[in-house]
Amino acid sequence: LTQALKKVTTTTTTVADESTPASLEPWKMESLQAMWKHHDVHVRAHQTAEEEILQPKLAERIQYPEKLSGGHKVLYGLLDRVQAGLDEFVKDSKSSTALLQAFDHYQKDLREHLHHEEVWGIPLMRAYFSQAEFKSTGQQMGKHSGPPGSFVYFQGQDEATGQFLFQTEFMPNHGMPSFLWYVV
């Protein structure tokens, strides 16, 4: 989600900043709407998978911090606020204030939430579960965490080669044969 947020932030602020007195070209507005819809689905699916799959597994051995599990409700409300700001922006592209304010609040909260997961959640998981014990949970999360391409795409690309980091780093590090890149 961190990489997804970086891309969504850049796109949203760039398009909204371009909305000076002249209206945006229709394709830019359509692209912004499509990008946001995909991001919204990705975030909600990821958070739902955490709530329904990850957190119950962690609860077998640890008390998962409320700040992490309860933070999802806040994020859902902020996603809705951004959508309302986007809807207003679509009606009047000269006024990006509501969209930018809602998005700023959303991205700050999501960054904080992700930071807490990385600082507290992941270390707790690694301390109380071996990789082998957690393998099936990780596989279930992958099946339920949003559009399959989002994981590959949002890991990013190597700036020098243009190759997807999923292909060059994730696959080799997880024992996945290289031919799978071309099959899936």
OpenMM code with the backbone's topology and positions (N, CA, C; nanometers):
from openmm import Vec3, app, unit

residues = "LEU THR GLN ALA LEU LYS LYS VAL THR THR THR THR THR THR VAL ALA ASP GLU SER THR PRO ALA SER LEU GLU PRO TRP LYS MET GLU SER LEU GLN ALA MET TRP LYS HIS HIS ASP VAL HIS VAL ARG ALA HIS GLN THR ALA GLU GLU GLU ILE LEU GLN PRO LYS LEU ALA GLU ARG ILE GLN TYR PRO GLU LYS LEU SER GLY GLY HIS LYS VAL LEU TYR GLY LEU LEU ASP ARG VAL GLN ALA GLY LEU ASP GLU PHE VAL LYS ASP SER LYS SER SER THR ALA LEU LEU GLN ALA PHE ASP HIS TYR GLN LYS ASP LEU ARG GLU HIS LEU HIS HIS GLU GLU VAL TRP GLY ILE PRO LEU MET ARG ALA TYR PHE SER GLN ALA GLU PHE LYS SER THR GLY GLN GLN MET GLY LYS HIS SER GLY PRO PRO GLY SER PHE VAL TYR PHE GLN GLY GLN ASP GLU ALA THR GLY GLN PHE LEU PHE GLN THR GLU PHE MET PRO ASN HIS GLY MET PRO SER PHE LEU TRP TYR VAL VAL".split()
positions = [
    Vec3(0.0814, -0.1203, 0.0000),
    Vec3(0.0000, 0.0000, 0.0000),
    Vec3(0.0856, 0.1266, 0.0000),
    Vec3(0.2055, 0.1166, 0.0520),
    Vec3(0.2915, 0.2346, 0.0553),
    Vec3(0.3219, 0.2838, -0.0856),
    Vec3(0.3576, 0.1909, -0.1752),
    Vec3(0.3855, 0.2303, -0.3134),
    Vec3(0.2583, 0.2800, -0.3819),
    Vec3(0.1469, 0.2160, -0.3535),
    Vec3(0.0200, 0.2594, -0.4125),
    Vec3(-0.0119, 0.4016, -0.3699),
    Vec3(0.0094, 0.4305, -0.2434),
    Vec3(-0.0202, 0.5638, -0.1928),
    Vec3(0.0686, 0.6691, -0.2592),
    Vec3(0.1953, 0.6374, -0.2794),
    Vec3(0.2850, 0.7329, -0.3451),
    Vec3(0.2341, 0.7674, -0.4849),
    Vec3(0.1929, 0.6651, -0.5596),
    Vec3(0.1465, 0.6875, -0.6968),
    Vec3(0.0141, 0.7642, -0.6986),
    Vec3(-0.0763, 0.7288, -0.6089),
    Vec3(-0.2059, 0.7964, -0.6022),
    Vec3(-0.1874, 0.9420, -0.5589),
    Vec3(-0.0989, 0.9670, -0.4644),
    Vec3(-0.0738, 1.1030, -0.4180),
    Vec3(-0.0209, 1.1895, -0.5319),
    Vec3(0.0771, 1.1400, -0.6020),
    Vec3(0.1350, 1.2155, -0.7135),
    Vec3(0.0289, 1.2468, -0.8184),
    Vec3(-0.0469, 1.1475, -0.8565),
    Vec3(-0.1482, 1.1658, -0.9610),
    Vec3(-0.2570, 1.2615, -0.9162),
    Vec3(-0.3101, 1.2407, -0.7975),
    Vec3(-0.4211, 1.3241, -0.7487),
    Vec3(-0.3798, 1.4696, -0.7369),
    Vec3(-0.2667, 1.4948, -0.6753),
    Vec3(-0.2255, 1.6343, -0.6571),
    Vec3(-0.1875, 1.6999, -0.7901),
    Vec3(-0.1280, 1.6236, -0.8800),
    Vec3(-0.0921, 1.6799, -1.0108),
    Vec3(-0.2161, 1.7204, -1.0884),
    Vec3(-0.3142, 1.6311, -1.0962),
    Vec3(-0.4372, 1.6612, -1.1705),
    Vec3(-0.5132, 1.7749, -1.1042),
    Vec3(-0.5237, 1.7716, -0.9722),
    Vec3(-0.5975, 1.8779, -0.9031),
    Vec3(-0.5270, 2.0124, -0.9183),
    Vec3(-0.3953, 2.0129, -0.9145),
    Vec3(-0.3204, 2.1375, -0.9310),
    Vec3(-0.3325, 2.1940, -1.0718),
    Vec3(-0.3546, 2.1061, -1.1705),
    Vec3(-0.3705, 2.1514, -1.3087),
    Vec3(-0.5055, 2.2177, -1.3318),
    Vec3(-0.5943, 2.2029, -1.2368),
    Vec3(-0.7307, 2.2522, -1.2566),
    Vec3(-0.7405, 2.4013, -1.2278),
    Vec3(-0.6644, 2.4766, -1.2994),
    Vec3(-0.6753, 2.6208, -1.2930),
    Vec3(-0.8014, 2.6593, -1.3694),
    Vec3(-0.8286, 2.7841, -1.3881),
    Vec3(-0.9558, 2.8235, -1.4462),
    Vec3(-1.0073, 2.7400, -1.5640),
    Vec3(-0.9206, 2.6887, -1.6479),
    Vec3(-0.9689, 2.6072, -1.7592),
    Vec3(-1.0030, 2.4678, -1.7080),
    Vec3(-1.1076, 2.4096, -1.7619),
    Vec3(-1.1458, 2.2740, -1.7211),
    Vec3(-1.0407, 2.1733, -1.7666),
    Vec3(-1.0351, 2.0640, -1.6964),
    Vec3(-0.9447, 1.9568, -1.7354),
    Vec3(-0.9983, 1.8864, -1.8596),
    Vec3(-0.9070, 1.8317, -1.9354),
    Vec3(-0.9489, 1.7514, -2.0496),
    Vec3(-1.0230, 1.6292, -1.9963),
    Vec3(-1.1291, 1.5861, -2.0665),
    Vec3(-1.2095, 1.4734, -2.0166),
    Vec3(-1.1284, 1.3476, -1.9854),
    Vec3(-1.0284, 1.3153, -2.0664),
    Vec3(-0.9522, 1.1929, -2.0416),
    Vec3(-0.8752, 1.1990, -1.9099),
    Vec3(-0.8324, 1.3183, -1.8693),
    Vec3(-0.7617, 1.3303, -1.7418),
    Vec3(-0.8574, 1.3060, -1.6252),
    Vec3(-0.9767, 1.3614, -1.6378),
    Vec3(-1.0759, 1.3409, -1.5321),
    Vec3(-1.1147, 1.1928, -1.5245),
    Vec3(-1.1351, 1.1294, -1.6391),
    Vec3(-1.1705, 0.9870, -1.6415),
    Vec3(-1.0576, 0.9020, -1.5828),
    Vec3(-0.9346, 0.9380, -1.6138),
    Vec3(-0.8195, 0.8646, -1.5601),
    Vec3(-0.8109, 0.8794, -1.4087),
    Vec3(-0.8341, 0.9999, -1.3593),
    Vec3(-0.8320, 1.0237, -1.2152),
    Vec3(-0.9405, 0.9406, -1.1461),
    Vec3(-1.0601, 0.9389, -1.2030),
    Vec3(-1.1680, 0.8607, -1.1440),
    Vec3(-1.1360, 0.7110, -1.1442),
    Vec3(-1.0820, 0.6612, -1.2559),
    Vec3(-1.0478, 0.5193, -1.2651),
    Vec3(-0.9367, 0.4828, -1.1668),
    Vec3(-0.8359, 0.5690, -1.1576),
    Vec3(-0.7254, 0.5443, -1.0652),
    Vec3(-0.7769, 0.5409, -0.9216),
    Vec3(-0.8621, 0.6365, -0.8867),
    Vec3(-0.9126, 0.6397, -0.7490),
    Vec3(-0.9993, 0.5172, -0.7201),
    Vec3(-1.0825, 0.4778, -0.8155),
    Vec3(-1.1686, 0.3605, -0.7956),
    Vec3(-1.0817, 0.2371, -0.7685),
    Vec3(-0.9767, 0.2196, -0.8472),
    Vec3(-0.8869, 0.1051, -0.8288),
    Vec3(-0.8189, 0.1124, -0.6917),
    Vec3(-0.7716, 0.2292, -0.6545),
    Vec3(-0.7048, 0.2454, -0.5251),
    Vec3(-0.8017, 0.2154, -0.4104),
    Vec3(-0.9218, 0.2666, -0.4194),
    Vec3(-1.0229, 0.2449, -0.3158),
    Vec3(-1.0496, 0.0948, -0.2982),
    Vec3(-1.0689, 0.0245, -0.4096),
    Vec3(-1.0934, -0.1205, -0.4046),
    Vec3(-0.9731, -0.1920, -0.3431),
    Vec3(-0.8538, -0.1519, -0.3839),
    Vec3(-0.7309, -0.2131, -0.3336),
    Vec3(-0.7192, -0.1951, -0.1816),
    Vec3(-0.7385, -0.0738, -0.1338),
    Vec3(-0.7244, -0.0467, 0.0100),
    Vec3(-0.8313, -0.1207, 0.0902),
    Vec3(-0.9557, -0.1142, 0.0453),
    Vec3(-1.0637, -0.1818, 0.1198),
    Vec3(-1.0437, -0.3330, 0.1230),
    Vec3(-1.0024, -0.3907, 0.0099),
    Vec3(-0.9791, -0.5357, 0.0063),
    Vec3(-0.8635, -0.5743, 0.0984),
    Vec3(-0.7581, -0.4949, 0.0967),
    Vec3(-0.6422, -0.5224, 0.1825),
    Vec3(-0.6820, -0.5138, 0.3304),
    Vec3(-0.7537, -0.4088, 0.3669),
    Vec3(-0.7931, -0.3908, 0.5079),
    Vec3(-0.8899, -0.5002, 0.5513),
    Vec3(-0.9811, -0.5380, 0.4632),
    Vec3(-1.0761, -0.6451, 0.4956),
    Vec3(-1.0019, -0.7767, 0.5167),
    Vec3(-0.9043, -0.8056, 0.4301),
    Vec3(-0.8253, -0.9279, 0.4468),
    Vec3(-0.7500, -0.9252, 0.5794),
    Vec3(-0.6990, -0.8108, 0.6179),
    Vec3(-0.6313, -0.8012, 0.7477),
    Vec3(-0.7291, -0.8317, 0.8610),
    Vec3(-0.8494, -0.7733, 0.8534),
    Vec3(-0.9486, -0.7913, 0.9601),
    Vec3(-0.9997, -0.9352, 0.9679),
    Vec3(-1.0223, -0.9985, 0.8532),
    Vec3(-1.0852, -1.1303, 0.8516),
    Vec3(-0.9867, -1.2466, 0.8538),
    Vec3(-0.8622, -1.2233, 0.8101),
    Vec3(-0.7654, -1.3326, 0.8006),
    Vec3(-0.6467, -1.3106, 0.8939),
    Vec3(-0.5807, -1.1976, 0.8812),
    Vec3(-0.4575, -1.1716, 0.9562),
    Vec3(-0.4815, -1.1551, 1.1058),
    Vec3(-0.5714, -1.0661, 1.1424),
    Vec3(-0.5899, -1.0353, 1.2846),
    Vec3(-0.6382, -1.1557, 1.3663),
    Vec3(-0.7315, -1.2382, 1.3141),
    Vec3(-0.7674, -1.3586, 1.3912),
    Vec3(-0.6492, -1.4537, 1.4114),
    Vec3(-0.5633, -1.4646, 1.3098),
    Vec3(-0.4447, -1.5505, 1.3235),
    Vec3(-0.3513, -1.4947, 1.4308),
    Vec3(-0.3269, -1.3656, 1.4261),
    Vec3(-0.2394, -1.3040, 1.5257),
    Vec3(-0.2980, -1.3176, 1.6664),
    Vec3(-0.4306, -1.3110, 1.6777),
    Vec3(-0.4971, -1.3183, 1.8079),
    Vec3(-0.4789, -1.4540, 1.8756),
    Vec3(-0.4325, -1.5537, 1.8003),
    Vec3(-0.4048, -1.6838, 1.8609),
    Vec3(-0.2906, -1.6740, 1.9624),
    Vec3(-0.2008, -1.5751, 1.9434),
    Vec3(-0.0830, -1.5667, 2.0308),
    Vec3(-0.0569, -1.4291, 2.0902),
    Vec3(-0.1116, -1.3263, 2.0306),
    Vec3(-0.0831, -1.1914, 2.0808),
    Vec3(-0.2114, -1.1086, 2.0852),
    Vec3(-0.2038, -1.0032, 2.1623),
    Vec3(-0.3117, -0.9052, 2.1618),
    Vec3(-0.2714, -0.7967, 2.0629),
    Vec3(-0.3375, -0.7953, 1.9483),
    Vec3(-0.3028, -0.7014, 1.8423),
    Vec3(-0.3416, -0.5605, 1.8858),
    Vec3(-0.2533, -0.4632, 1.8705),
    Vec3(-0.2830, -0.3271, 1.9166),
    Vec3(-0.4110, -0.2697, 1.8551),
    Vec3(-0.4971, -0.2177, 1.9397),
    Vec3(-0.6245, -0.1586, 1.8944),
    Vec3(-0.6011, -0.0461, 1.7946),
    Vec3(-0.4941, 0.0276, 1.8120),
    Vec3(-0.4640, 0.1380, 1.7198),
    Vec3(-0.4527, 0.0885, 1.5765),
    Vec3(-0.4055, -0.0354, 1.5580),
    Vec3(-0.3921, -0.0916, 1.4239),
    Vec3(-0.5249, -0.1459, 1.3728),
    Vec3(-0.5925, -0.2262, 1.4527),
    Vec3(-0.7180, -0.2858, 1.4057),
    Vec3(-0.8297, -0.1824, 1.3983),
    Vec3(-0.8343, -0.0900, 1.4922),
    Vec3(-0.9390, 0.0121, 1.4920),
    Vec3(-0.9173, 0.1200, 1.3877),
    Vec3(-0.7948, 0.1322, 1.3398),
    Vec3(-0.7634, 0.2342, 1.2405),
    Vec3(-0.8308, 0.2143, 1.1064),
    Vec3(-0.8752, 0.0931, 1.0795),
    Vec3(-0.9400, 0.0659, 0.9515),
    Vec3(-1.0721, 0.1408, 0.9377),
    Vec3(-1.1475, 0.1494, 1.0461),
    Vec3(-1.2757, 0.2212, 1.0394),
    Vec3(-1.2539, 0.3675, 1.0019),
    Vec3(-1.1499, 0.4256, 1.0572),
    Vec3(-1.1167, 0.5646, 1.0249),
    Vec3(-1.0807, 0.5762, 0.8766),
    Vec3(-0.9997, 0.4820, 0.8284),
    Vec3(-0.9585, 0.4866, 0.6873),
    Vec3(-1.0775, 0.4714, 0.5935),
    Vec3(-1.1735, 0.3872, 0.6283),
    Vec3(-1.2925, 0.3717, 0.5426),
    Vec3(-1.3674, 0.5049, 0.5316),
    Vec3(-1.3816, 0.5753, 0.6429),
    Vec3(-1.4478, 0.7058, 0.6407),
    Vec3(-1.3716, 0.8072, 0.5564),
    Vec3(-1.2393, 0.8022, 0.5645),
    Vec3(-1.1576, 0.8951, 0.4863),
    Vec3(-1.1636, 0.8623, 0.3371),
    Vec3(-1.1698, 0.7346, 0.3029),
    Vec3(-1.1881, 0.6963, 0.1620),
    Vec3(-1.3184, 0.7548, 0.1086),
    Vec3(-1.4226, 0.7475, 0.1902),
    Vec3(-1.5530, 0.8036, 0.1502),
    Vec3(-1.5446, 0.9550, 0.1322),
    Vec3(-1.4703, 1.0216, 0.2199),
    Vec3(-1.4543, 1.1685, 0.2075),
    Vec3(-1.3800, 1.2063, 0.0796),
    Vec3(-1.2780, 1.1295, 0.0457),
    Vec3(-1.2049, 1.1573, -0.0787),
    Vec3(-1.2985, 1.1363, -0.1976),
    Vec3(-1.3788, 1.0305, -0.1938),
    Vec3(-1.4721, 1.0056, -0.3043),
    Vec3(-1.5705, 1.1214, -0.3180),
    Vec3(-1.6201, 1.1725, -0.2064),
    Vec3(-1.7116, 1.2876, -0.2117),
    Vec3(-1.6402, 1.4099, -0.2699),
    Vec3(-1.5148, 1.4315, -0.2302),
    Vec3(-1.4368, 1.5425, -0.2861),
    Vec3(-1.4127, 1.5252, -0.4346),
    Vec3(-1.3886, 1.4020, -0.4758),
    Vec3(-1.3688, 1.3735, -0.6182),
    Vec3(-1.4980, 1.3962, -0.6955),
    Vec3(-1.6102, 1.3534, -0.6395),
    Vec3(-1.7394, 1.3752, -0.7056),
    Vec3(-1.7649, 1.5243, -0.7264),
    Vec3(-1.7328, 1.6047, -0.6248),
    Vec3(-1.7494, 1.7500, -0.6350),
    Vec3(-1.6551, 1.8068, -0.7412),
    Vec3(-1.5337, 1.7563, -0.7448),
    Vec3(-1.4340, 1.8016, -0.8414),
    Vec3(-1.4768, 1.7686, -0.9845),
    Vec3(-1.5396, 1.6518, -1.0021),
    Vec3(-1.5881, 1.6126, -1.1346),
    Vec3(-1.6959, 1.7098, -1.1824),
    Vec3(-1.7805, 1.7534, -1.0892),
    Vec3(-1.8870, 1.8481, -1.1254),
    Vec3(-1.8313, 1.9858, -1.1583),
    Vec3(-1.7260, 2.0255, -1.0864),
    Vec3(-1.6682, 2.1582, -1.1076),
    Vec3(-1.5169, 2.1488, -1.0915),
    Vec3(-1.4462, 2.1252, -1.2021),
    Vec3(-1.3023, 2.1036, -1.1947),
    Vec3(-1.2245, 2.2297, -1.1582),
    Vec3(-1.2932, 2.3421, -1.1440),
    Vec3(-1.2247, 2.4646, -1.1016),
    Vec3(-1.2065, 2.4663, -0.9507),
    Vec3(-1.2794, 2.3783, -0.8826),
    Vec3(-1.2745, 2.3774, -0.7368),
    Vec3(-1.2202, 2.2438, -0.6866),
    Vec3(-1.0915, 2.2403, -0.6599),
    Vec3(-1.0292, 2.1166, -0.6124),
    Vec3(-1.0077, 2.1177, -0.4614),
    Vec3(-1.0564, 2.2199, -0.3925),
    Vec3(-1.0295, 2.2355, -0.2496),
    Vec3(-1.0776, 2.1163, -0.1674),
    Vec3(-1.2027, 2.0750, -0.1854),
    Vec3(-1.2571, 1.9640, -0.1051),
    Vec3(-1.1796, 1.8354, -0.1313),
    Vec3(-1.1479, 1.8105, -0.2574),
    Vec3(-1.0724, 1.6902, -0.2923),
    Vec3(-0.9344, 1.6925, -0.2273),
    Vec3(-0.8635, 1.8030, -0.2419),
    Vec3(-0.7275, 1.8095, -0.1877),
    Vec3(-0.7251, 1.8040, -0.0357),
    Vec3(-0.8214, 1.8670, 0.0302),
    Vec3(-0.8267, 1.8612, 0.1765),
    Vec3(-0.8556, 1.7191, 0.2244),
    Vec3(-0.9552, 1.6551, 0.1611),
    Vec3(-0.9898, 1.5177, 0.2002),
    Vec3(-0.8737, 1.4234, 0.1720),
    Vec3(-0.8111, 1.4409, 0.0567),
    Vec3(-0.7009, 1.3530, 0.0201),
    Vec3(-0.5808, 1.3738, 0.1126),
    Vec3(-0.5527, 1.4976, 0.1480),
    Vec3(-0.4411, 1.5258, 0.2384),
    Vec3(-0.4617, 1.4559, 0.3724),
    Vec3(-0.5825, 1.4651, 0.4251),
    Vec3(-0.6135, 1.4000, 0.5527),
    Vec3(-0.6014, 1.2478, 0.5379),
    Vec3(-0.6552, 1.1941, 0.4290),
    Vec3(-0.6501, 1.0503, 0.4035),
    Vec3(-0.5051, 1.0008, 0.3943),
    Vec3(-0.4250, 1.0675, 0.3108),
    Vec3(-0.2889, 1.0166, 0.2911),
    Vec3(-0.2054, 1.0278, 0.4176),
    Vec3(-0.2284, 1.1302, 0.4985),
    Vec3(-0.1549, 1.1409, 0.6252),
    Vec3(-0.1928, 1.0279, 0.7201),
    Vec3(-0.3250, 1.0004, 0.7301),
    Vec3(-0.3696, 0.8923, 0.8183),
    Vec3(-0.3215, 0.7561, 0.7687),
    Vec3(-0.3277, 0.7336, 0.6378),
    Vec3(-0.2832, 0.6050, 0.5842),
    Vec3(-0.1329, 0.5872, 0.6067),
    Vec3(-0.0555, 0.6922, 0.5848),
    Vec3(0.0893, 0.6822, 0.6090),
    Vec3(0.1166, 0.6467, 0.7562),
    Vec3(0.0465, 0.7128, 0.8463),
    Vec3(0.0645, 0.6840, 0.9894),
    Vec3(0.0233, 0.5400, 1.0204),
    Vec3(-0.0892, 0.4971, 0.9646),
    Vec3(-0.1376, 0.3609, 0.9870),
    Vec3(-0.0356, 0.2581, 0.9356),
    Vec3(0.0144, 0.2797, 0.8159),
    Vec3(0.1130, 0.1876, 0.7590),
    Vec3(0.2418, 0.1873, 0.8415),
    Vec3(0.2809, 0.3037, 0.8886),
    Vec3(0.4010, 0.3129, 0.9732),
    Vec3(0.3818, 0.2301, 1.1005),
    Vec3(0.2648, 0.2426, 1.1631),
    Vec3(0.2387, 0.1657, 1.2850),
    Vec3(0.2377, 0.0158, 1.2563),
    Vec3(0.1820, -0.0239, 1.1418),
    Vec3(0.1845, -0.1664, 1.1066),
    Vec3(0.3283, -0.2154, 1.0900),
    Vec3(0.4113, -0.1331, 1.0270),
    Vec3(0.5502, -0.1726, 1.0043),
    Vec3(0.6321, -0.1731, 1.1332),
    Vec3(0.6009, -0.0812, 1.2252),
    Vec3(0.6764, -0.0696, 1.3495),
    Vec3(0.6269, -0.1675, 1.4565),
    Vec3(0.4958, -0.1901, 1.4630),
    Vec3(0.4395, -0.2768, 1.5669),
    Vec3(0.3884, -0.4099, 1.5121),
    Vec3(0.3015, -0.4034, 1.4135),
    Vec3(0.2330, -0.5230, 1.3651),
    Vec3(0.3250, -0.6285, 1.3069),
    Vec3(0.4075, -0.5903, 1.2124),
    Vec3(0.4955, -0.6875, 1.1467),
    Vec3(0.5984, -0.7460, 1.2435),
    Vec3(0.6627, -0.6639, 1.3266),
    Vec3(0.7558, -0.7248, 1.4238),
    Vec3(0.6873, -0.8221, 1.5204),
    Vec3(0.5640, -0.7918, 1.5627),
    Vec3(0.4920, -0.8851, 1.6496),
    Vec3(0.4653, -1.0160, 1.5765),
    Vec3(0.4227, -1.0061, 1.4523),
    Vec3(0.3948, -1.1251, 1.3729),
    Vec3(0.5220, -1.2103, 1.3601),
    Vec3(0.6328, -1.1450, 1.3290),
    Vec3(0.7584, -1.2186, 1.3101),
    Vec3(0.8114, -1.2763, 1.4419),
    Vec3(0.7831, -1.2104, 1.5515),
    Vec3(0.8317, -1.2589, 1.6813),
    Vec3(0.7546, -1.3815, 1.7299),
    Vec3(0.6253, -1.3901, 1.6971),
    Vec3(0.5425, -1.4961, 1.7526),
    Vec3(0.5017, -1.6049, 1.6537),
    Vec3(0.5403, -1.5905, 1.5273),
    Vec3(0.5092, -1.6912, 1.4266),
    Vec3(0.6303, -1.7116, 1.3376),
    Vec3(0.6598, -1.8371, 1.3070),
    Vec3(0.7670, -1.8629, 1.2110),
    Vec3(0.7110, -1.8381, 1.0703),
    Vec3(0.8028, -1.8264, 0.9752),
    Vec3(0.7597, -1.8054, 0.8366),
    Vec3(0.6764, -1.9244, 0.7893),
    Vec3(0.7159, -2.0441, 0.8274),
    Vec3(0.6421, -2.1637, 0.7875),
    Vec3(0.5009, -2.1640, 0.8471),
    Vec3(0.4894, -2.1226, 0.9740),
    Vec3(0.3576, -2.1178, 1.0379),
    Vec3(0.2656, -2.0163, 0.9710),
    Vec3(0.3234, -1.9121, 0.9199),
    Vec3(0.2427, -1.8025, 0.8663),
    Vec3(0.2185, -1.8136, 0.7160),
    Vec3(0.2779, -1.9129, 0.6521),
    Vec3(0.2714, -1.9241, 0.5064),
    Vec3(0.1276, -1.9307, 0.4549),
    Vec3(0.0443, -2.0148, 0.5115),
    Vec3(-0.0931, -2.0288, 0.4604),
    Vec3(-0.1739, -1.9012, 0.4843),
    Vec3(-0.1475, -1.8327, 0.5948),
    Vec3(-0.2159, -1.7055, 0.6201),
    Vec3(-0.1775, -1.6037, 0.5142),
    Vec3(-0.0495, -1.5979, 0.4815),
    Vec3(-0.0033, -1.5074, 0.3763),
    Vec3(-0.0663, -1.5394, 0.2420),
    Vec3(-0.0818, -1.6675, 0.2120),
    Vec3(-0.1452, -1.7075, 0.0861),
    Vec3(-0.2926, -1.6670, 0.0835),
    Vec3(-0.3614, -1.6864, 0.1941),
    Vec3(-0.5022, -1.6438, 0.2025),
    Vec3(-0.5144, -1.4935, 0.1855),
    Vec3(-0.4241, -1.4199, 0.2495),
    Vec3(-0.4253, -1.2730, 0.2366),
    Vec3(-0.4075, -1.2334, 0.0906),
    Vec3(-0.3149, -1.2992, 0.0223),
    Vec3(-0.2902, -1.2687, -0.1183),
    Vec3(-0.4124, -1.2908, -0.2053),
    Vec3(-0.4890, -1.3944, -0.1753),
    Vec3(-0.6091, -1.4246, -0.2540),
    Vec3(-0.7201, -1.3223, -0.2313),
    Vec3(-0.7204, -1.2584, -0.1164),
    Vec3(-0.8307, -1.1689, -0.0797),
    Vec3(-0.7911, -1.0221, -0.0696),
    Vec3(-0.6717, -0.9874, -0.1112),
    Vec3(-0.6233, -0.8509, -0.0904),
    Vec3(-0.6359, -0.7597, -0.2114),
    Vec3(-0.7340, -0.7796, -0.2918),
    Vec3(-0.7564, -0.6869, -0.4014),
    Vec3(-0.7140, -0.7415, -0.5357),
    Vec3(-0.7247, -0.6579, -0.6359),
    Vec3(-0.6929, -0.7006, -0.7718),
    Vec3(-0.5511, -0.7577, -0.7786),
    Vec3(-0.5349, -0.8745, -0.8427),
    Vec3(-0.4047, -0.9391, -0.8421),
    Vec3(-0.2922, -0.8529, -0.8985),
    Vec3(-0.3186, -0.7750, -0.9981),
    Vec3(-0.2148, -0.6930, -1.0583),
    Vec3(-0.1653, -0.5828, -0.9668),
    Vec3(-0.2455, -0.5457, -0.8689),
    Vec3(-0.2058, -0.4340, -0.7831),
    Vec3(-0.0792, -0.4660, -0.7055),
    Vec3(-0.0618, -0.5901, -0.6635),
    Vec3(0.0561, -0.6273, -0.5860),
    Vec3(0.1817, -0.6120, -0.6708),
    Vec3(0.1738, -0.6580, -0.7952),
    Vec3(0.2883, -0.6479, -0.8859),
    Vec3(0.3158, -0.5019, -0.9202),
    Vec3(0.2115, -0.4324, -0.9606),
    Vec3(0.2265, -0.2956, -1.0079),
    Vec3(0.2757, -0.2026, -0.8981),
    Vec3(0.2186, -0.2141, -0.7797),
    Vec3(0.2482, -0.1169, -0.6758),
    Vec3(0.3766, -0.1456, -0.5987),
    Vec3(0.4441, -0.2556, -0.6309),
    Vec3(0.5777, -0.2729, -0.5740),
    Vec3(0.6751, -0.1805, -0.6444),
    Vec3(0.6366, -0.1365, -0.7625),
    Vec3(0.7175, -0.0394, -0.8342),
    Vec3(0.8076, -0.1029, -0.9387),
    Vec3(0.8849, -0.0164, -1.0005),
    Vec3(0.9756, -0.0582, -1.1057),
    Vec3(1.1151, -0.0052, -1.0769),
    Vec3(1.2136, -0.0761, -1.1256),
    Vec3(1.3515, -0.0305, -1.1170),
    Vec3(1.3670, 0.0874, -1.2125),
    Vec3(1.4102, 0.2012, -1.1622),
    Vec3(1.4197, 0.3213, -1.2456),
    Vec3(1.5203, 0.3058, -1.3583),
    Vec3(1.6264, 0.2306, -1.3361),
    Vec3(1.7300, 0.2150, -1.4388),
    Vec3(1.6872, 0.1189, -1.5498),
    Vec3(1.6242, 0.0060, -1.5123),
    Vec3(1.5915, -0.0967, -1.6118),
    Vec3(1.4458, -0.0954, -1.6553),
    Vec3(1.3585, -0.0399, -1.5714),
    Vec3(1.2155, -0.0414, -1.6016),
    Vec3(1.1482, -0.1716, -1.5652),
    Vec3(1.2236, -0.2686, -1.5126),
    Vec3(1.1649, -0.3970, -1.4754),
    Vec3(1.0873, -0.3841, -1.3448),
    Vec3(0.9804, -0.4632, -1.3339),
    Vec3(0.9012, -0.4636, -1.2123),
    Vec3(0.9802, -0.5291, -1.0995),
    Vec3(0.9793, -0.4672, -0.9823),
    Vec3(1.0509, -0.5198, -0.8664),
    Vec3(0.9946, -0.6549, -0.8230),
    Vec3(0.8679, -0.6778, -0.8530),
    Vec3(0.8087, -0.8079, -0.8226),
    Vec3(0.8871, -0.9171, -0.8950),
    Vec3(0.9201, -0.8904, -1.0220),
    Vec3(0.9908, -0.9883, -1.1045),
    Vec3(1.1374, -1.0017, -1.0629),
    Vec3(1.2018, -0.8909, -1.0344),
    Vec3(1.3458, -0.8943, -1.0088),
    Vec3(1.3838, -0.9184, -0.8630),
    Vec3(1.2933, -0.8876, -0.7694),
    Vec3(1.3271, -0.9032, -0.6278),
    Vec3(1.2346, -1.0010, -0.5550),
    Vec3(1.1034, -0.9775, -0.5643),
    Vec3(1.0099, -1.0585, -0.4859),
    Vec3(1.0138, -1.2055, -0.5287),
    Vec3(1.0022, -1.2294, -0.6587),
    Vec3(0.9984, -1.3683, -0.7067),
    Vec3(1.1237, -1.4466, -0.6668),
    Vec3(1.2439, -1.3954, -0.6942),
    Vec3(1.3635, -1.4717, -0.6538),
    Vec3(1.3736, -1.4903, -0.5025),
    Vec3(1.3358, -1.3888, -0.4264),
    Vec3(1.3452, -1.3977, -0.2800),
    Vec3(1.2459, -1.4960, -0.2199),
    Vec3(1.1413, -1.5307, -0.2950),
    Vec3(1.0406, -1.6228, -0.2436),
    Vec3(1.0393, -1.7553, -0.3200),
    Vec3(1.1505, -1.7829, -0.3906),
    Vec3(1.1656, -1.9119, -0.4566),
    Vec3(1.0716, -1.9359, -0.5735),
    Vec3(1.0252, -1.8301, -0.6354),
    Vec3(0.9335, -1.8457, -0.7483),
    Vec3(1.0144, -1.8544, -0.8782),
    Vec3(0.9927, -1.9598, -0.9575),
    Vec3(1.0679, -1.9712, -1.0826),
    Vec3(1.0368, -1.8560, -1.1775),
    Vec3(1.1376, -1.8116, -1.2495),
    Vec3(1.1234, -1.6939, -1.3357),
    Vec3(1.0213, -1.7112, -1.4464),
    Vec3(0.9978, -1.8348, -1.4928),
    Vec3(0.9023, -1.8537, -1.6022),
    Vec3(0.7594, -1.8155, -1.5613),
    Vec3(0.7303, -1.8141, -1.4308),
    Vec3(0.5961, -1.7769, -1.3855),
    Vec3(0.5582, -1.6359, -1.4283),
    Vec3(0.6579, -1.5489, -1.4403),
    Vec3(0.6314, -1.4107, -1.4828),
    Vec3(0.5571, -1.4110, -1.6156),
    Vec3(0.5909, -1.5034, -1.7039),
    Vec3(0.5339, -1.5070, -1.8376),
    Vec3(0.4066, -1.5910, -1.8452),
    Vec3(0.3817, -1.6717, -1.7450),
    Vec3(0.2658, -1.7611, -1.7453),
    Vec3(0.1434, -1.6938, -1.6838),
    Vec3(0.1641, -1.6250, -1.5746),
    Vec3(0.0516, -1.5696, -1.4987),
    Vec3(-0.0036, -1.4461, -1.5617),
] * unit.nanometer
topology = app.Topology()
chain = topology.addChain("A")
for resn in residues:
    res = topology.addResidue(resn, chain)
    for name in ("N", "CA", "C"):
        topology.addAtom(name, app.Element.getBySymbol(name[0]), res)
